[in-house]
Every structure is written in structure tokens, then in C-alpha cells.
């Protein structure tokens, strides 16, 4: 619902986005048949036996609580908490793990040389991260539509857009293609306009934080096509093609400063744009 400066109703806006192809959903990803999944399944079977052995004879109380805490920290790879002086069960878990270590293999299939359970858990965590990184490089194709109407229920603006993203394997770079078809009857020139904007290019991650494992400097090289189908103004072209370079610098978790440079191929004009972008939430 839209309100004017006097908080009076003057129309409504709405829209939706639909994922035609979404192979990036980490919530529904199935890692069972991956190298990580099979390695973890074998390890968890052995670890359950270790827990059962150490819990034999224990009843509810401080001892059993210490065992549970130790098992939890081991499985969660909380290395800073794995201190024998704080909890003696860390040492006992490692001793039991050493007994079955010869029956295990590293996640890459090679024989397990280390009998330290912490090292094995860390290796599993790295393998899981590798599998999740592969998800980020898979395809995502969405179609979205939105519009707004006046108080009479007549649409004053509507658009249909499509976004296709596809990561490049073993890198943080990705293909980025976008297109938007727009009908706008609410322009300053008081004439309905029908336009199309299309962009296609590659996005490169130039710098990444080793602590947060997130990018803070990105560069996108792309071509842009603009077409005005209806009510072209006298001082503008109905069709423009530009070569663009976009730089994005992140100063905070959700605060980016994008700088866009466009080169008009036909008219040899160079334009620059500076925007401030803030993302609320994720």
C-alpha cells in the first residue's frame, strides 16, 4: 500500500520472485553421497561406539555431563575448548579414537596416518566447506514481476525481470545476466514509456576476507543494452549499447559503495556513476 505525504492512500505496489532453477539452496542440499557424506557416516558410526564405551557404568551426573560436553566440542570442531585440564574426557576420546583409527581413511580416501581426532574433524570440516563452495557456483535463474497501481486500480508501472547467475568452478567468479522489461505511465514527461534493459557479463572477486570468508572488493565487466519502444524523447536515442565496468567496495557487513563506469560505444561517451548501497539484513 502506498501513502502520500499526508499519509493518505494513493495506490498499492506488489510483486513476487520465482526461482525457475535454484541449485544454490544450502538448506535442501544432500551431502550423503558426496565424499564428505560417506566419510562422515563411517566416522559417526565409530564415534557412537566410542561414546558408548566411555559412557558404560556412568549415571546421570557431573561425569556424564563432562562426557557429553567433550563429545559436543569434538564434533563441533571447537579446538580452543579441547583442553585436557578442563575436561579429562578429551584425552580418553582421543585414546579410543586411536584404537579405531587404523580402520578409518581420510576424507580423500588415503589411509589415516594421524591418530588425533581433532585433526580428523578439522579435515572433515574443510571437506564440508569445499562441498558448500561448489553449491555457490551452481546455477540460479529467477523471474520476478512487480507493479504499482493508482487509487483507481489502474496500473501505472509494471515490470518483468529475469536474473541468471552461474558460478565458475573452483573460483569465486560468476556469470551475471539480467534483463528487465518495464511499462511506466508515471514518468516526469507524463507519457507512458515501454523500455527494456539487458546486462550480461562476468563478476570477479578481487579480494576476500580470510576471517569472514566474504568478499570486500569486486569487479564486474559487462555489456548493457537499453531500448525504448514507446515515446522516445527528441534528445535521446531509442537504442544504446554501452560497455560497463562496475567496482564494489564493502566498508561494513551490509554497506557497499558501487562505482560504475559506462562507455557509449556508438557515441564514444564516457560516463561515471557513484551510488551508495545498504542491504538491510541478508
Phi, psi and omega in degrees: 000134180255140178236147176272191183295337179265012180062032175261144182296127178226023177137187180216158178227150178190170180178179178206159177234133181236130178272107177290316176229123179220094178257016181252006182285104183283346179288323185259004183293139180251111182261006187300321184267005178275171178299322177296314183298314180292321179294318181291323180297317178295316181295317183296327176296316179292320183292325177299323178292321177298315179299317181296320180296314182287336181274352180299126179088352180270144174244170179305128181163191183302321182296313181293325177296320179294321178295315179298318179296318180297316179297319180298314181292326178294312182292329179272003177059038176276078188297328182292342181266351184278075184239119182298332181288336179273325184210111183294346182286343175298317180293319182291325176296319181293324179294319178291325178295322180298331181289329183254000184299329182292339180271355182256162174233156173296159179302338179272003177095350180281155180301143180281116180268321181280139176258016180266119184293329179297319179295320180294317179297319179297320178296319177298319180296319178294323179292321177297318178299320179298319179293322179290327176295327177296327179296319181298337182267359181277175189281145172222120179232118180238149173237132183228151174219144177209161181195167177221148182230156179273188183294338179273359181084007180272133179292126177259340179201138175207154181210154175231127183227158179222138178231129177235121179240137179213116180288157176263124188305139176066028175206171178265002182277158180205153173283136183227105179240133182219148177211139181221126175253125188232136169246123185228116178249024184230032183276168180292337182275000178058037176224136178295135182235140176240121187225163174224137175231125179232139179225141178213131180183196181237139177251127183246133173269112184270333181212138183226140178285128180284339182279307183269351183055043178226151183282149175230359176213116183231154179225133179236125175253125185205162172254146182231137180235128178237134181225128175254116184271335187218136177061060174284132180285157183300329185261017180227157178271145179283347183213129178224144177232126181231152171257122188246151171227122181242129177246134178235127179241128180260124180259340177213179185305316183239020184240115181241149169242105178270137175240122183245130176243124181243138177241116179284109186296319184286317184259001179055044177255142179245123181236150178228144182225137177240123181235157172247129182235129175233125180262120178276113182077204182276000000 
